[in-house]
Amino acid sequence: MDARIVHGSIEIVQAFRDGRAYEGDRPQWMRIVIEEARTRLMDGSV
């Protein structure tokens, strides 16, 4: 499994645990997932 995906998943879990999941206009986990998807598209690793 890609280490970046694992790291992203850990960040999402930590965000929920720390209560940072809903900062700003959209859920923090959604922002992380979108950023991860964008990075992977740029890398051509999809």
PDB file of N, CA, C and O in Angstrom, chain B, residues numbered from 101:
ATOM      1  N   MET B 101       0.844  -1.199   0.000  1.00  0.00           N
ATOM      2  CA  MET B 101       0.000   0.000   0.000  1.00  0.00           C
ATOM      3  C   MET B 101       0.878   1.247   0.000  1.00  0.00           C
ATOM      4  O   MET B 101       1.926   1.292   0.644  1.00  0.00           O
ATOM      5  N   ASP B 102       0.432   2.237  -0.723  1.00  0.00           N
ATOM      6  CA  ASP B 102       1.185   3.481  -0.863  1.00  0.00           C
ATOM      7  C   ASP B 102       1.301   4.189   0.490  1.00  0.00           C
ATOM      8  O   ASP B 102       0.301   4.401   1.176  1.00  0.00           O
ATOM      9  N   ALA B 103       2.510   4.545   0.860  1.00  0.00           N
ATOM     10  CA  ALA B 103       2.753   5.189   2.162  1.00  0.00           C
ATOM     11  C   ALA B 103       2.004   6.510   2.282  1.00  0.00           C
ATOM     12  O   ALA B 103       1.585   6.891   3.375  1.00  0.00           O
ATOM     13  N   ARG B 104       1.833   7.214   1.156  1.00  0.00           N
ATOM     14  CA  ARG B 104       1.124   8.498   1.197  1.00  0.00           C
ATOM     15  C   ARG B 104      -0.341   8.302   1.561  1.00  0.00           C
ATOM     16  O   ARG B 104      -0.922   9.110   2.286  1.00  0.00           O
ATOM     17  N   ILE B 105      -0.937   7.223   1.052  1.00  0.00           N
ATOM     18  CA  ILE B 105      -2.336   6.940   1.378  1.00  0.00           C
ATOM     19  C   ILE B 105      -2.461   6.615   2.862  1.00  0.00           C
ATOM     20  O   ILE B 105      -3.370   7.101   3.535  1.00  0.00           O
ATOM     21  N   VAL B 106      -1.557   5.803   3.362  1.00  0.00           N
ATOM     22  CA  VAL B 106      -1.563   5.441   4.784  1.00  0.00           C
ATOM     23  C   VAL B 106      -1.415   6.694   5.630  1.00  0.00           C
ATOM     24  O   VAL B 106      -2.152   6.881   6.598  1.00  0.00           O
ATOM     25  N   HIS B 107      -0.464   7.555   5.272  1.00  0.00           N
ATOM     26  CA  HIS B 107      -0.237   8.789   6.019  1.00  0.00           C
ATOM     27  C   HIS B 107      -1.489   9.667   5.988  1.00  0.00           C
ATOM     28  O   HIS B 107      -1.891  10.228   7.008  1.00  0.00           O
ATOM     29  N   GLY B 108      -2.104   9.779   4.799  1.00  0.00           N
ATOM     30  CA  GLY B 108      -3.330  10.567   4.676  1.00  0.00           C
ATOM     31  C   GLY B 108      -4.440  10.031   5.555  1.00  0.00           C
ATOM     32  O   GLY B 108      -5.167  10.798   6.186  1.00  0.00           O
ATOM     33  N   SER B 109      -4.573   8.709   5.598  1.00  0.00           N
ATOM     34  CA  SER B 109      -5.602   8.081   6.421  1.00  0.00           C
ATOM     35  C   SER B 109      -5.355   8.351   7.897  1.00  0.00           C
ATOM     36  O   SER B 109      -6.291   8.613   8.652  1.00  0.00           O
ATOM     37  N   ILE B 110      -4.098   8.288   8.304  1.00  0.00           N
ATOM     38  CA  ILE B 110      -3.736   8.578   9.696  1.00  0.00           C
ATOM     39  C   ILE B 110      -4.084  10.028  10.026  1.00  0.00           C
ATOM     40  O   ILE B 110      -4.614  10.311  11.100  1.00  0.00           O
ATOM     41  N   GLU B 111      -3.786  10.948   9.101  1.00  0.00           N
ATOM     42  CA  GLU B 111      -4.120  12.363   9.316  1.00  0.00           C
ATOM     43  C   GLU B 111      -5.620  12.549   9.497  1.00  0.00           C
ATOM     44  O   GLU B 111      -6.058  13.312  10.358  1.00  0.00           O
ATOM     45  N   ILE B 112      -6.405  11.847   8.680  1.00  0.00           N
ATOM     46  CA  ILE B 112      -7.864  11.947   8.770  1.00  0.00           C
ATOM     47  C   ILE B 112      -8.339  11.478  10.138  1.00  0.00           C
ATOM     48  O   ILE B 112      -9.143  12.151  10.785  1.00  0.00           O
ATOM     49  N   VAL B 113      -7.846  10.330  10.576  1.00  0.00           N
ATOM     50  CA  VAL B 113      -8.227   9.782  11.884  1.00  0.00           C
ATOM     51  C   VAL B 113      -7.830  10.744  12.997  1.00  0.00           C
ATOM     52  O   VAL B 113      -8.616  10.992  13.912  1.00  0.00           O
ATOM     53  N   GLN B 114      -6.616  11.288  12.927  1.00  0.00           N
ATOM     54  CA  GLN B 114      -6.149  12.228  13.947  1.00  0.00           C
ATOM     55  C   GLN B 114      -6.994  13.497  13.946  1.00  0.00           C
ATOM     56  O   GLN B 114      -7.293  14.047  15.006  1.00  0.00           O
ATOM     57  N   ALA B 115      -7.380  13.962  12.756  1.00  0.00           N
ATOM     58  CA  ALA B 115      -8.202  15.168  12.665  1.00  0.00           C
ATOM     59  C   ALA B 115      -9.534  14.965  13.381  1.00  0.00           C
ATOM     60  O   ALA B 115      -9.993  15.845  14.110  1.00  0.00           O
ATOM     61  N   PHE B 116     -10.156  13.796  13.170  1.00  0.00           N
ATOM     62  CA  PHE B 116     -11.415  13.509  13.856  1.00  0.00           C
ATOM     63  C   PHE B 116     -11.202  13.387  15.358  1.00  0.00           C
ATOM     64  O   PHE B 116     -11.995  13.901  16.147  1.00  0.00           O
ATOM     65  N   ARG B 117     -10.133  12.708  15.750  1.00  0.00           N
ATOM     66  CA  ARG B 117      -9.856  12.481  17.166  1.00  0.00           C
ATOM     67  C   ARG B 117      -9.594  13.803  17.888  1.00  0.00           C
ATOM     68  O   ARG B 117     -10.012  13.997  19.030  1.00  0.00           O
ATOM     69  N   ASP B 118      -8.893  14.710  17.198  1.00  0.00           N
ATOM     70  CA  ASP B 118      -8.538  16.002  17.795  1.00  0.00           C
ATOM     71  C   ASP B 118      -9.661  17.028  17.676  1.00  0.00           C
ATOM     72  O   ASP B 118      -9.555  18.131  18.213  1.00  0.00           O
ATOM     73  N   GLY B 119     -10.739  16.668  16.973  1.00  0.00           N
ATOM     74  CA  GLY B 119     -11.849  17.597  16.808  1.00  0.00           C
ATOM     75  C   GLY B 119     -11.590  18.653  15.755  1.00  0.00           C
ATOM     76  O   GLY B 119     -12.249  19.693  15.744  1.00  0.00           O
ATOM     77  N   ARG B 120     -10.638  18.402  14.868  1.00  0.00           N
ATOM     78  CA  ARG B 120     -10.305  19.368  13.819  1.00  0.00           C
ATOM     79  C   ARG B 120     -10.987  19.008  12.496  1.00  0.00           C
ATOM     80  O   ARG B 120     -10.680  19.586  11.453  1.00  0.00           O
ATOM     81  N   ALA B 121     -11.904  18.060  12.550  1.00  0.00           N
ATOM     82  CA  ALA B 121     -12.460  17.501  11.315  1.00  0.00           C
ATOM     83  C   ALA B 121     -13.321  18.501  10.537  1.00  0.00           C
ATOM     84  O   ALA B 121     -13.448  18.387   9.318  1.00  0.00           O
ATOM     85  N   TYR B 122     -13.906  19.466  11.221  1.00  0.00           N
ATOM     86  CA  TYR B 122     -14.826  20.366  10.525  1.00  0.00           C
ATOM     87  C   TYR B 122     -14.384  21.823  10.595  1.00  0.00           C
ATOM     88  O   TYR B 122     -15.209  22.713  10.801  1.00  0.00           O
ATOM     89  N   GLU B 123     -13.102  22.068  10.427  1.00  0.00           N
ATOM     90  CA  GLU B 123     -12.607  23.446  10.348  1.00  0.00           C
ATOM     91  C   GLU B 123     -12.960  24.022   8.989  1.00  0.00           C
ATOM     92  O   GLU B 123     -12.919  23.321   7.978  1.00  0.00           O
ATOM     93  N   GLY B 124     -13.305  25.296   8.969  1.00  0.00           N
ATOM     94  CA  GLY B 124     -13.510  25.958   7.686  1.00  0.00           C
ATOM     95  C   GLY B 124     -14.821  25.580   7.017  1.00  0.00           C
ATOM     96  O   GLY B 124     -15.790  25.187   7.667  1.00  0.00           O
ATOM     97  N   ASP B 125     -14.817  25.714   5.688  1.00  0.00           N
ATOM     98  CA  ASP B 125     -16.060  25.589   4.934  1.00  0.00           C
ATOM     99  C   ASP B 125     -16.397  24.155   4.568  1.00  0.00           C
ATOM    100  O   ASP B 125     -17.547  23.857   4.245  1.00  0.00           O
ATOM    101  N   ARG B 126     -15.411  23.256   4.611  1.00  0.00           N
ATOM    102  CA  ARG B 126     -15.696  21.850   4.304  1.00  0.00           C
ATOM    103  C   ARG B 126     -14.926  20.986   5.288  1.00  0.00           C
ATOM    104  O   ARG B 126     -13.942  21.437   5.875  1.00  0.00           O
ATOM    105  N   PRO B 127     -15.367  19.741   5.472  1.00  0.00           N
ATOM    106  CA  PRO B 127     -14.683  18.863   6.428  1.00  0.00           C
ATOM    107  C   PRO B 127     -13.201  18.716   6.101  1.00  0.00           C
ATOM    108  O   PRO B 127     -12.815  18.606   4.938  1.00  0.00           O
ATOM    109  N   GLN B 128     -12.380  18.715   7.146  1.00  0.00           N
ATOM    110  CA  GLN B 128     -10.929  18.611   6.975  1.00  0.00           C
ATOM    111  C   GLN B 128     -10.545  17.331   6.241  1.00  0.00           C
ATOM    112  O   GLN B 128      -9.648  17.346   5.398  1.00  0.00           O
ATOM    113  N   TRP B 129     -11.218  16.220   6.556  1.00  0.00           N
ATOM    114  CA  TRP B 129     -10.861  14.960   5.896  1.00  0.00           C
ATOM    115  C   TRP B 129     -11.110  15.047   4.401  1.00  0.00           C
ATOM    116  O   TRP B 129     -10.366  14.464   3.611  1.00  0.00           O
ATOM    117  N   MET B 130     -12.158  15.776   4.004  1.00  0.00           N
ATOM    118  CA  MET B 130     -12.466  15.911   2.583  1.00  0.00           C
ATOM    119  C   MET B 130     -11.358  16.689   1.880  1.00  0.00           C
ATOM    120  O   MET B 130     -10.965  16.352   0.763  1.00  0.00           O
ATOM    121  N   ARG B 131     -10.860  17.727   2.537  1.00  0.00           N
ATOM    122  CA  ARG B 131      -9.775  18.530   1.977  1.00  0.00           C
ATOM    123  C   ARG B 131      -8.526  17.672   1.784  1.00  0.00           C
ATOM    124  O   ARG B 131      -7.848  17.773   0.761  1.00  0.00           O
ATOM    125  N   ILE B 132      -8.225  16.826   2.773  1.00  0.00           N
ATOM    126  CA  ILE B 132      -7.057  15.938   2.684  1.00  0.00           C
ATOM    127  C   ILE B 132      -7.229  14.964   1.525  1.00  0.00           C
ATOM    128  O   ILE B 132      -6.301  14.747   0.745  1.00  0.00           O
ATOM    129  N   VAL B 133      -8.422  14.378   1.413  1.00  0.00           N
ATOM    130  CA  VAL B 133      -8.678  13.403   0.344  1.00  0.00           C
ATOM    131  C   VAL B 133      -8.569  14.064  -1.025  1.00  0.00           C
ATOM    132  O   VAL B 133      -7.972  13.501  -1.942  1.00  0.00           O
ATOM    133  N   ILE B 134      -9.142  15.253  -1.163  1.00  0.00           N
ATOM    134  CA  ILE B 134      -9.080  15.972  -2.444  1.00  0.00           C
ATOM    135  C   ILE B 134      -7.633  16.301  -2.792  1.00  0.00           C
ATOM    136  O   ILE B 134      -7.215  16.132  -3.937  1.00  0.00           O
ATOM    137  N   GLU B 135      -6.869  16.769  -1.811  1.00  0.00           N
ATOM    138  CA  GLU B 135      -5.461  17.106  -2.050  1.00  0.00           C
ATOM    139  C   GLU B 135      -4.672  15.864  -2.461  1.00  0.00           C
ATOM    140  O   GLU B 135      -3.832  15.927  -3.358  1.00  0.00           O
ATOM    141  N   GLU B 136      -4.943  14.746  -1.809  1.00  0.00           N
ATOM    142  CA  GLU B 136      -4.271  13.481  -2.140  1.00  0.00           C
ATOM    143  C   GLU B 136      -4.602  13.067  -3.566  1.00  0.00           C
ATOM    144  O   GLU B 136      -3.716  12.674  -4.325  1.00  0.00           O
ATOM    145  N   ALA B 137      -5.872  13.155  -3.928  1.00  0.00           N
ATOM    146  CA  ALA B 137      -6.293  12.781  -5.285  1.00  0.00           C
ATOM    147  C   ALA B 137      -5.630  13.682  -6.321  1.00  0.00           C
ATOM    148  O   ALA B 137      -5.185  13.205  -7.365  1.00  0.00           O
ATOM    149  N   ARG B 138      -5.564  14.974  -6.040  1.00  0.00           N
ATOM    150  CA  ARG B 138      -4.951  15.931  -6.962  1.00  0.00           C
ATOM    151  C   ARG B 138      -3.468  15.615  -7.135  1.00  0.00           C
ATOM    152  O   ARG B 138      -2.953  15.639  -8.253  1.00  0.00           O
ATOM    153  N   THR B 139      -2.783  15.320  -6.036  1.00  0.00           N
ATOM    154  CA  THR B 139      -1.357  14.981  -6.088  1.00  0.00           C
ATOM    155  C   THR B 139      -1.133  13.741  -6.936  1.00  0.00           C
ATOM    156  O   THR B 139      -0.219  13.699  -7.759  1.00  0.00           O
ATOM    157  N   ARG B 140      -1.971  12.732  -6.732  1.00  0.00           N
ATOM    158  CA  ARG B 140      -1.833  11.479  -7.489  1.00  0.00           C
ATOM    159  C   ARG B 140      -2.097  11.692  -8.971  1.00  0.00           C
ATOM    160  O   ARG B 140      -1.429  11.089  -9.812  1.00  0.00           O
ATOM    161  N   LEU B 141      -3.062  12.541  -9.301  1.00  0.00           N
ATOM    162  CA  LEU B 141      -3.339  12.839 -10.709  1.00  0.00           C
ATOM    163  C   LEU B 141      -2.135  13.528 -11.350  1.00  0.00           C
ATOM    164  O   LEU B 141      -1.761  13.213 -12.479  1.00  0.00           O
ATOM    165  N   MET B 142      -1.534  14.466 -10.627  1.00  0.00           N
ATOM    166  CA  MET B 142      -0.362  15.189 -11.138  1.00  0.00           C
ATOM    167  C   MET B 142       0.810  14.232 -11.361  1.00  0.00           C
ATOM    168  O   MET B 142       1.547  14.357 -12.339  1.00  0.00           O
ATOM    169  N   ASP B 143       0.970  13.282 -10.448  1.00  0.00           N
ATOM    170  CA  ASP B 143       2.065  12.305 -10.546  1.00  0.00           C
ATOM    171  C   ASP B 143       1.804  11.262 -11.627  1.00  0.00           C
ATOM    172  O   ASP B 143       2.726  10.579 -12.074  1.00  0.00           O
ATOM    173  N   GLY B 144       0.548  11.143 -12.045  1.00  0.00           N
ATOM    174  CA  GLY B 144       0.180  10.117 -13.018  1.00  0.00           C
ATOM    175  C   GLY B 144       0.187   8.728 -12.419  1.00  0.00           C
ATOM    176  O   GLY B 144       0.373   7.742 -13.132  1.00  0.00           O
ATOM    177  N   SER B 145      -0.017   8.642 -11.103  1.00  0.00           N
ATOM    178  CA  SER B 145       0.072   7.354 -10.406  1.00  0.00           C
ATOM    179  C   SER B 145      -1.300   6.767 -10.091  1.00  0.00           C
ATOM    180  O   SER B 145      -1.423   5.895  -9.231  1.00  0.00           O
ATOM    181  N   VAL B 146      -2.320   7.241 -10.779  1.00  0.00           N
ATOM    182  CA  VAL B 146      -3.682   6.745 -10.516  1.00  0.00           C
ATOM    183  C   VAL B 146      -3.860   5.397 -11.182  1.00  0.00           C
ATOM    184  O   VAL B 146      -4.932   4.798 -11.089  1.00  0.00           O
TER     185      VAL B 146
END
